[in-house]
Amino acid sequence: MAGWLIPALKAVLPHVGDIVAAAKPVFTKKKPGGAGTPGGEAQQIAELQAAVSQNAEHVRELAAQLQSTVTAIEKGAEIAELRLRRAVLFCAAAVALSVFALGVALLGLLR
């Protein structure tokens, strides 16, 4: 599993329940024989508008957290890239030193 996935999931998972609860509003129950009354429909519309605005707020919070997570991932990737470059540089230096040592050893054997 990718190392960046766990922090991203930890940032997102606490808000999934809130988003689902806001996206699935609890509608008023229709009264028997009162279906289609303007007051009931207006109340349902008001509930839907409240759910949509609450959902929009949760999406904004989630987007802000996702942005901070992506920023942290990018920073971690830059650090990892610098460490990799340093390791490659040390490996190249070690190879050059070992080739030099091998040449010195061969010269010692030939003389």
C-alpha positions, 0 to 999 in steps of 0.5 A, a space after each residue: 500500500 502506498 505510504 501517502 494513502 494512509 494519511 489521506 484516508 485518516 484525513 478523509 474518513 472522519 468526515 464521510 459520515 457527516 457528508 453522507 448524513 448531509 446528503 441524505 436529509 430526513 424528509 418530513 413524513 407525508 400526512 395521509 391525505 395531505 400529499 401535495 400540500 404546499 406547506 409540506 412541499 415548502 418544508 421539504 424544499 427548505 430541508 433540501 436547501 439546508 442539506 445542500 448548504 450543509 453538504 457544500 460546507 462539508 465539501 469545502 472542509 474536505 477540499 481544504 483538508 485534501 489540499 493540505 494532504 496533497 501539499 504534505 505529500 508533495 513535500 514528502 516526495 521532494 524530501 524523498 527525491 533529495 534523499 534518493 539523489 544523495 544515495 545515488 551520489 554516495 553510490 557513485 562515489 563508492 563505485 569510483 573508490 572501489 574501482 580505484 582500489 581495484 586498480 591499485 590492488 592490480 598494480 600491486 600484484 603486477 609489480 
